[in-house]
């Protein structure tokens, strides 16, 4: 088993073994180019063709056509927290709806409020961010400039399993931790953003998918680096882009297409991985305590607690000795978290499930 397969970190996440081997080769010499990926110019014809190919790969996986644009930007999802409202809350009377379901959607809300008028349509803090709202609980504005939510909360282990929002109101979604992890009705979203370090590649690049209809409403009078029009016209090459990171995203997209077999198959694998861990939790008699309500559980981030912080510390110590990494919960919540991003194999998940059973039985 490749050591990377035991990486259950919340991010950067595990990368497929095939991609790591291809990257290892490319660091020395990209096949057919004769140069290291670290030394290829972002202005070269090769890189321009690579970006175009990666754009096409994203559209193929999502079933989108020329009515959508694909960008590979810097700044992570955090930059999009400000870039989105800067682009669209620029006219008198503009107001956006924001759904707050956890740590990252709260961060997006704070930044958006610095740029324009925001209505918070639901707040999950009262329930400790342990569940998601039902559609009828949302106070949505049919005249909102856009509606923003986070599809998967990595810290709390919550994931939306249906598309939210009102038809006619542009949907903007932070899909950083579940983008391309399962089939997606991408044509129902006007703007999707996702930093790569969960399912798509290494840190340093963020994928943005935007409808042309929404682009036409985007503000032009903003700095070039933060201007969607400028970035799209430049095909993500407005300034020096992260060539290495974009190359790895291309490799992961190719792996999804050729080895996995597309998003339906990827979704089935991720569902199976999550089921194995949740089964251990549910059958533990309360020894393992799931954090999220069952209906809202994330397939990407399995968050749980043990009866005491002392046991959690023992769990992490023994897990580390057994070769597992990244199982500590987020600093804001504590506890434990196993992240099952695309690069985590079913084999590795089964090994973790067996470790969890053994750890419990040793204390029975």
N, C-alpha and C positions, 0 to 999 in steps of 0.2 A: 504493500500500500504506500502510495506517495505521501510524504509527510504533510503536504498541503491539504490532503483530504480530511485531516483531523482539525482543520481550522473552522471553528464555529463562531468566529468573531462577528460582532455587529457591523464591522466595517473598519478598514478594508476587508472584504470577504474573500473567500477561497476562489481561485481561478481554476478552470478545467485543466487537467494534466496536459492534454493535447496543446492548449494555448500556451502553457508554460514552456513546453518543449520548443514550440515554434518561436516564442519570444527569445528563448535562450540562443537559438540559431541566429535570430535577427540582430541581437546585440553585437554579434561578431560580423554578420553579413546578411543583409536582406536578400533572399533568393532572387536572382535575376538582376540585382541592382549593383552589387559589388561594394556596397558601403554599409557600415553599421547604421542601424535605425537611429542611433544617437547622433549621427553626423549628417543626416539627409536634410537638405534645405526645405523649409516650408514653402518656398517659392518654386520648387522643382515641379516639372510636369508629372513626375511619379506621385508626389504627394497630392497634387490637385486631383489626379485620377483616383487616388485612394479615398479622398473625401467624397467624391462623387459616388464611388462604389459603396461606401458606408451609408451615405444618404439613401441610396437605392435599396440596400439591405434592410434598413429600418422600415422603409415603406413596404417592401415585400412581406416582411414578417407581420406587419400591421394591416396589410391589405389596403393601403392608401395610394392615392394617385397624385397627379401634379397639383391638385388643389391644396396640398399640404407641403410645408417646408420643414427641412430637418437641419438643425444646427448642432455644432459641437463647440460649446463655449467653456470658458474658465469661470472660476469663482464659486463653483459648487452650487447646490440648491440655495444656499444662503444668499448668493447674489440675486437669484431669481425672486427672493422674498421682497427685494426692493425694485428690481428691474420691471417686474410685472405691473405693480401699481404706478410706477413712474411713466410707463407707456400708455396706460389706459385711464387713469384717474386725473386727466389733465383738462377736462372740460367742466364748465359750471354745471352743477347738478349731478355730476358723476358720483356714484356710490357703489361699492362692491360688497357682496355678501361673503363672510368668512365663517367656516365651520371649525370649531376648536375641539379637537378630540385627544390631544396629547401634547407631548413635549415639543415636537417639531411644528405642529400647526399653531401652537401658541407663539413660537418664535416668528413664524410667518406673519401672524396677526400684528405683533409689536412693530415690525418693520413697515408693514403696509399702512398702519395708522400714521406713520410719519410722512406719508406721501399723499394721503387723501382721506375722504370720508368712507368709513367702514361700518357695516352693521354685522354684529356677531349673531349668527342665526341659531347657534346652540353652543353651550359650554359644558364640557364633561368633567370639570374640576370637582363639582359637588359629589360625584360618584367615584372620585379618585382615578378618573380615566380608566375605568375597568369595563366600560361598555360603550357601544356606539348608539346614536339615536335612530329611532324609527323615522321613516320619511315624514310621517305626520307630525313629528315633533319639531321639524325645522320651520323657522319663521322666514321663509324665502320671499324675496321681493321680485315680482315678475318684471320690474323695470330696472333691476340691478345692471350695472355696467358689465359685471361678470360675477360668477360664483366660484369661490376657491375652497378646495379641501385637500387633505392629505390621504392618499388611498391606503397607506399602511403605516401605522405608527410603530417604529422600530423599538422605542423605549418601553412602551406598554404592552406590545404584542397584540395590537388590534388591527383588523383589516376589514375594509368594506368589501362585501361580496355582491354588491349591486351598484349600478351607476346612479349617482345622486344628481339632483338639480331639476330645474324647470326647463322644458323645451322653449327655445327662443332666448334664453339667457346663456351667454358663452360660459362653458365649463373650463375652468383652469384647475389643473390637478398636479400636485407634487407626488410623483410616483417613484421617488428615488429608491425605495427599497423593495418594490415589486414589479417594476417595469420589465416587460418581456419575460415574466416568470410564469405566465399563463395567458390564455386567449383574452383579447381585449377589444371592446367595441370602440376602437380608436376614432372612428368617424363621428362619434358622439361628443368628442372633446375638441375644444378650440385651441387649447394650449396644454401640453404635457411637458413637464420637465423632470429630469432624473439624473442625479449625479451618478457616475459610473461605478463607484467603488463598492457597490453591493452585488449587482448581477451582471454588469456589463464590462468591467475592466478595472484598472487601477484608479486611484485618486488623481485628480488633475483635469478631468474633462466632464462636462455635463451635457447630456443630450436634451435638446428642446425640439418638440414637434408642434408646429403652429399651422392653423388653417389660414388660407389666404384671405378669407373673409375677415378674420380678426386682425391680421396684419394690416389691412387697409385702415383700421381704426387706431393703429399704434402711433403714438407721438413721434414726430421726427425731430423736434427741437430738444434733443437730449444729447449728451456726449456720445461720440461715435462708438465707443466700447460698449455702451449701454443701450445702443440703438438697434432694435431688431431689424429695421430696414437695412442699415449699413452692414450688419453681420450677414444677413441673407444675401445681399448683393455681392458680398465678398466670399461667399461659400465658406464661412467660418475661418477665413484667412485675412481678417482685417488687420490684426497684429500677429506677432509670432505665436502660433497656437502650440499646444502640447503634442508634438508629432508622435512621440512614443505612446502616449495614452490613447490617442485616436487610432493608432495602428493596432493596439491591443483590443480596442472596442471592435474594430473590423474583424479581428481573429475570432473574438467571442461570437459575433454575429454569424460568421461563417460556420462556427462550431454548432450554433443553434440550428442553422439550416441543414447542414450536411450530416452531423453526427447524431444530434438529438432528434431531428426530424420536424422541427417547427414548434409553435407555441402550444398546440394541443397536447403533444407528447410531453413538452416541458411542464405543462400544468399538471398532467397526470403524475409525473415523477415527483413534483413538489408536494402534491396532495398525499402521495404515498409516504414520503419522508415525514411529513408533519403527523400523519395518522399514527405512525409508529411511536413517536415521542408522546403524543397526547394520550395514547393508549396506556403507556407506562404510568403517566400522571394519574389518569382516571382510575386505574386498577391498583393504585398504591394504598388505598384506604386512608388517604389524607396525609400520608408521609410527604408526597409531593403535592403542592397546592398551586394549581393554575391561577394566573393573575387575571386573565380576561374572561368575561362571560363566554360560555361555550359557543354561542351563535356568532360571536364576533372575533373568534380566535384567528390569529395570523398564521398563514402557512409559511411565512418567512422567518418570524421571530417567536419562538416558543419561550414565554416568560413564566417562571415559576419560583416558588419559595419552598424552604424546608421548615420543620417545626422550630428551629432556632438558628440564630446567626452563627453559633458555634458549629452546628452541623453543616451550615453552608460553607463555612471556612474549611472544614474537613473535606467536604465534597470537592471544592476547588483545588485543594492541595493534592488529593488523590487523583483527580482528573488530570492535573498537570503532569503528575508522575506517570500516568498511563498514556500520555502523549496528546491529550486534548488541550486546545488553546481557545481563548476568547469566550469562556462560559460565564464570566462574571456579568451580573446585570449592570445596567447603566448607572452612572454615579448618582443620578437624581432619584433612583428608585431602589437601588440595591437588589438583593436577590440574585437569581440566576437567569441566564438567557442563552438559548441555543439558536443561532441564526442559520437558517437552511437555504441560503441563496443558491442560485443555479449551479455554481461550481462545486457545491457540497454533494458528494455522491450518496446514493442509497446505501452503499456498503458502509461508508463512514457513519451514516445515521444509525444503522443497525448496530454497529459497534458501540455507539454512544448509548443506545437504548439498553443494551445488555449491561453496560457499565452501571447505568442507573439502577437496574434491577439488582445487580450484585451489591451495590452500595446500600440499598435499602435492606436486603436480606441479611447483610452482615451486621445490621443493627436491630434485627428482630428479636 
